């Protein structure tokens, strides 16, 4: 088993490095540069520059660019329920969120993070936003492992314990729930009218249809994490995030309803990501997106 894992890792490294750094006429490097420049333009247009959101974006981007200079590659940290539960590889519960499969996976996740993060961080403050992010990440990935184990134990899916998912999308779906919680507004997702507070459920289905290797379970667990966070059960969790905020003197913000301001051009970023992946199959990671 160790030899098989080592060979898979070596093959992954060689294949990914070839795709990233030896594309035809340097296409991969050029594409990544253009996407990062577009993110820079989006940031420059913001009146409020959210420091914690920008730090998270920088961390995710740096991990992607320098992955093979780091101690772990994507295969070492992808959320793999069997390795977490049976081998105690707990680092996967945290690190898997900061690795991405390709340039477009990174770009659309970071674009979505910027849009959601600027609203959440402005509302709750940087410290509480950081605490919220850590809690939602832990909840989403814990739910993922628990759900995979339950499907395996109940005989629903014997493969659920051996999935290998990466990406920040689970946290992004949780952000959506916090942003849209109890919002009375309506929106439309690719022409389908839907209450804003339920839009994440429609996007969950659409993304899974457009991109079969998208992690339906990862996105679903992100939604569940958000629901727990904004519920009465999550009061203790919110108190921890508020405690971080109180250390800096920021007044605690009570979650009463959705704070999302609809933006037709950006609100379907996750579905746009899925459509882009479906048209760029040659760049797909042979694993599971989140």
C-alpha positions as CSV (number, residue, x, y, z in Angstrom):
1,X,0.0,0.0,0.0
2,X,2.8,2.4,0.8
3,X,4.5,1.7,-2.6
4,X,1.2,2.3,-4.4
5,X,0.6,5.6,-2.5
6,X,4.2,6.7,-3.3
7,X,3.8,5.9,-7.0
8,X,0.5,7.7,-7.1
9,X,2.0,10.8,-5.5
10,X,5.0,10.8,-7.9
11,X,2.6,10.5,-10.9
12,X,0.5,13.3,-9.5
13,X,3.5,15.6,-9.0
14,X,4.9,14.9,-12.5
15,X,1.5,15.3,-14.3
16,X,0.5,18.5,-12.4
17,X,3.9,20.1,-12.8
18,X,3.9,19.3,-16.5
19,X,0.4,20.8,-16.9
20,X,1.2,23.9,-14.9
21,X,4.7,24.7,-16.1
22,X,5.2,23.1,-19.5
23,X,2.0,24.0,-21.3
24,X,2.1,24.8,-25.0
25,X,4.0,28.1,-25.4
26,X,3.7,28.7,-21.7
27,X,-0.1,28.8,-21.8
28,X,-0.5,27.7,-18.2
29,X,1.7,30.4,-16.7
30,X,0.1,33.1,-18.9
31,X,-3.4,32.0,-17.9
32,X,-2.6,32.0,-14.2
33,X,-1.0,35.5,-14.5
34,X,-4.1,36.8,-16.3
35,X,-6.5,35.4,-13.7
36,X,-4.5,36.8,-10.8
37,X,-4.4,40.2,-12.6
38,X,-8.2,40.1,-12.9
39,X,-8.5,39.4,-9.2
40,X,-6.2,42.4,-8.6
41,X,-8.5,44.6,-10.6
42,X,-11.5,43.4,-8.6
43,X,-9.7,44.3,-5.4
44,X,-8.7,47.7,-6.6
45,X,-12.3,48.6,-7.3
46,X,-13.4,47.9,-3.7
47,X,-13.9,50.9,-1.5
48,X,-13.2,48.7,1.6
49,X,-10.2,46.4,1.4
50,X,-10.9,43.6,3.8
51,X,-7.5,42.6,5.3
52,X,-8.5,39.1,6.5
53,X,-10.2,38.2,3.3
54,X,-7.2,39.4,1.3
55,X,-4.9,37.4,3.6
56,X,-7.0,34.2,2.9
57,X,-6.8,34.9,-0.8
58,X,-3.1,35.4,-0.6
59,X,-2.6,32.2,1.4
60,X,-4.7,30.1,-1.1
61,X,-2.9,31.6,-4.1
62,X,0.6,31.0,-2.5
63,X,-0.2,27.4,-1.7
64,X,-1.3,26.8,-5.3
65,X,1.8,28.5,-6.8
66,X,4.3,27.0,-4.5
67,X,2.6,23.6,-3.8
68,X,5.6,21.5,-4.8
69,X,8.0,23.5,-2.6
70,X,5.7,22.8,0.4
71,X,6.0,19.7,2.7
72,X,2.6,18.4,1.4
73,X,1.1,18.1,-2.0
74,X,-2.7,18.0,-2.8
75,X,-2.7,14.2,-2.5
76,X,-1.1,14.5,1.0
77,X,-3.8,16.8,2.3
78,X,-7.0,16.1,0.3
79,X,-9.9,15.3,2.6
80,X,-9.8,11.5,2.6
81,X,-12.2,10.1,5.2
82,X,-10.5,6.7,5.5
83,X,-7.1,8.2,6.1
84,X,-8.5,10.6,8.7
85,X,-10.5,8.1,10.7
86,X,-8.4,5.0,10.4
87,X,-4.9,6.5,10.2
88,X,-5.3,9.6,12.2
89,X,-4.2,12.0,9.5
90,X,-6.0,14.9,11.0
91,X,-4.1,17.6,9.1
92,X,-6.4,16.9,6.2
93,X,-9.4,18.4,8.0
94,X,-7.8,21.8,7.8
95,X,-5.2,21.9,5.0
96,X,-7.5,20.4,2.2
97,X,-9.4,23.7,2.0
98,X,-6.3,25.6,0.9
99,X,-5.3,23.5,-2.1
100,X,-6.8,23.8,-5.5
101,X,-6.9,21.6,-8.6
102,X,-6.2,24.1,-11.4
103,X,-6.1,27.8,-12.2
104,X,-9.8,28.2,-12.7
105,X,-10.7,26.3,-9.6
106,X,-8.4,28.8,-7.7
107,X,-9.7,31.9,-9.5
108,X,-13.4,31.3,-9.1
109,X,-13.1,30.3,-5.5
110,X,-11.0,33.4,-4.7
111,X,-13.4,35.6,-6.7
112,X,-16.2,34.2,-4.7
113,X,-14.2,34.5,-1.4
114,X,-13.6,38.2,-2.2
115,X,-17.2,39.0,-2.9
116,X,-18.5,37.2,0.2
117,X,-15.6,38.1,2.4
118,X,-15.8,41.8,1.9
119,X,-19.4,41.8,3.1
120,X,-18.9,39.5,6.0
121,X,-15.7,41.1,7.2
122,X,-17.2,44.6,7.0
123,X,-20.2,43.5,8.9
124,X,-18.5,41.4,11.7
125,X,-15.0,42.8,11.8
126,X,-11.7,41.0,10.8
127,X,-11.2,39.1,14.0
128,X,-14.8,37.7,14.2
129,X,-14.7,36.9,10.5
130,X,-11.5,34.9,11.0
131,X,-13.1,33.0,13.9
132,X,-16.2,32.4,11.8
133,X,-14.0,31.0,9.0
134,X,-12.1,28.6,11.2
135,X,-15.4,27.4,12.7
136,X,-17.1,26.9,9.4
137,X,-14.0,25.1,8.0
138,X,-13.9,22.7,10.9
139,X,-17.6,22.1,10.8
140,X,-17.8,21.5,7.0
141,X,-14.9,19.1,6.9
142,X,-16.0,17.2,10.0
143,X,-19.5,16.8,8.6
144,X,-17.9,15.6,5.4
145,X,-16.0,12.8,7.2
146,X,-19.0,11.9,9.3
147,X,-21.3,11.7,6.3
148,X,-18.9,9.6,4.3
149,X,-18.6,7.2,7.3
150,X,-22.4,7.0,7.6
151,X,-22.8,6.2,3.9
152,X,-20.2,3.5,4.2
153,X,-21.6,2.0,7.4
154,X,-25.2,2.0,6.0
155,X,-24.0,0.4,2.7
156,X,-25.1,3.4,0.6
157,X,-21.7,4.0,-0.9
158,X,-18.6,1.9,-0.3
159,X,-16.5,4.4,-2.1
160,X,-17.4,7.3,0.1
161,X,-14.5,6.6,2.5
162,X,-11.9,6.8,-0.3
163,X,-12.8,10.1,-1.9
164,X,-10.1,12.8,-2.1
165,X,-11.5,16.3,-2.2
166,X,-9.7,19.7,-2.1
167,X,-10.7,23.4,-2.3
168,X,-12.3,26.2,-0.4
169,X,-15.8,25.8,-1.7
170,X,-17.2,24.1,1.4
171,X,-16.4,27.3,3.4
172,X,-17.8,29.4,0.6
173,X,-21.1,27.6,0.7
174,X,-21.2,28.1,4.4
175,X,-20.5,31.8,3.9
176,X,-23.5,31.9,1.6
177,X,-25.8,30.6,4.3
178,X,-24.6,33.2,6.8
179,X,-25.0,36.0,4.2
180,X,-28.4,34.9,3.0
181,X,-29.9,33.7,6.3
182,X,-33.6,34.6,6.5
183,X,-33.2,37.2,3.6
184,X,-36.6,38.2,2.2
185,X,-35.1,39.1,-1.2
186,X,-35.5,37.2,-4.4
187,X,-32.8,36.4,-7.0
188,X,-32.4,34.3,-10.1
189,X,-29.8,31.6,-10.7
190,X,-29.3,31.4,-14.5
191,X,-32.9,32.5,-15.1
192,X,-34.5,30.4,-12.4
193,X,-36.2,32.7,-9.8
194,X,-35.5,31.6,-6.2
195,X,-35.6,33.2,-2.7
196,X,-32.1,34.3,-1.9
197,X,-31.9,32.3,1.2
198,X,-32.5,29.1,-0.8
199,X,-30.2,30.0,-3.7
200,X,-27.3,27.9,-2.3
201,X,-29.5,24.7,-2.6
202,X,-30.2,25.4,-6.3
203,X,-26.5,26.1,-7.0
204,X,-25.6,22.9,-5.2
205,X,-27.7,20.9,-7.7
206,X,-26.7,22.9,-10.8
207,X,-22.9,22.6,-10.0
208,X,-23.2,18.9,-9.5
209,X,-25.0,18.5,-12.8
210,X,-22.6,20.7,-14.8
211,X,-19.5,19.2,-13.2
212,X,-19.9,15.5,-12.2
213,X,-16.6,15.4,-10.4
214,X,-17.6,18.4,-8.2
215,X,-17.9,17.4,-4.6
216,X,-21.6,17.4,-4.0
217,X,-21.0,16.1,-0.5
218,X,-18.4,18.8,0.2
219,X,-20.7,21.6,-0.9
220,X,-23.7,20.1,1.0
221,X,-21.6,19.9,4.2
222,X,-20.7,23.5,3.7
223,X,-24.3,24.4,3.6
224,X,-25.0,22.3,6.7
225,X,-22.1,24.0,8.5
226,X,-23.6,27.4,7.7
227,X,-27.0,26.3,9.0
228,X,-25.6,25.1,12.2
229,X,-23.6,28.3,12.7
230,X,-26.6,30.6,12.3
231,X,-29.0,28.4,14.3
232,X,-29.6,28.5,18.1
233,X,-27.4,25.5,18.4
234,X,-24.5,27.5,17.0
235,X,-24.7,30.2,19.7
236,X,-21.7,28.9,21.5
237,X,-19.7,28.8,18.3
238,X,-20.7,32.4,17.5
239,X,-19.6,33.3,21.0
240,X,-16.1,32.0,20.3
241,X,-15.9,34.1,17.1
242,X,-17.2,37.1,19.0
243,X,-14.6,36.6,21.7
244,X,-11.9,37.1,19.1
245,X,-13.7,40.2,18.0
246,X,-14.0,41.5,21.5
247,X,-10.2,41.2,22.0
248,X,-9.8,44.0,19.5
249,X,-12.7,46.1,20.9
250,X,-15.1,45.4,18.1
251,X,-18.7,45.3,19.2
252,X,-20.4,42.0,18.7
253,X,-22.7,41.7,15.7
254,X,-26.0,39.7,16.2
255,X,-27.1,37.5,13.3
256,X,-30.7,38.4,12.6
257,X,-31.0,38.0,8.9
258,X,-29.3,37.9,5.5
259,X,-26.9,40.7,4.8
260,X,-26.1,39.8,1.2
261,X,-26.6,42.6,-1.4
262,X,-27.6,40.9,-4.6
263,X,-25.2,41.4,-7.5
264,X,-26.4,39.8,-10.7
265,X,-23.0,39.9,-12.3
266,X,-21.2,38.1,-9.4
267,X,-23.8,36.1,-7.5
268,X,-23.5,33.0,-9.7
269,X,-19.7,32.8,-9.4
270,X,-19.8,29.2,-8.3
271,X,-22.1,28.1,-11.1
272,X,-19.9,30.1,-13.6
273,X,-16.9,28.1,-12.2
274,X,-18.7,24.9,-12.9
275,X,-19.5,25.9,-16.4
276,X,-15.9,26.9,-17.1
277,X,-14.7,23.6,-15.8
278,X,-17.0,21.7,-18.0
279,X,-15.6,23.5,-21.1
280,X,-12.0,22.9,-20.0
281,X,-11.9,19.2,-19.4
282,X,-8.3,19.0,-20.5
283,X,-7.3,20.9,-17.3
284,X,-9.4,18.9,-14.9
285,X,-7.8,17.4,-11.8
286,X,-8.5,13.7,-11.6
287,X,-10.0,13.9,-8.2
288,X,-12.9,15.8,-6.6
289,X,-13.4,19.5,-6.6
290,X,-14.7,21.5,-3.7
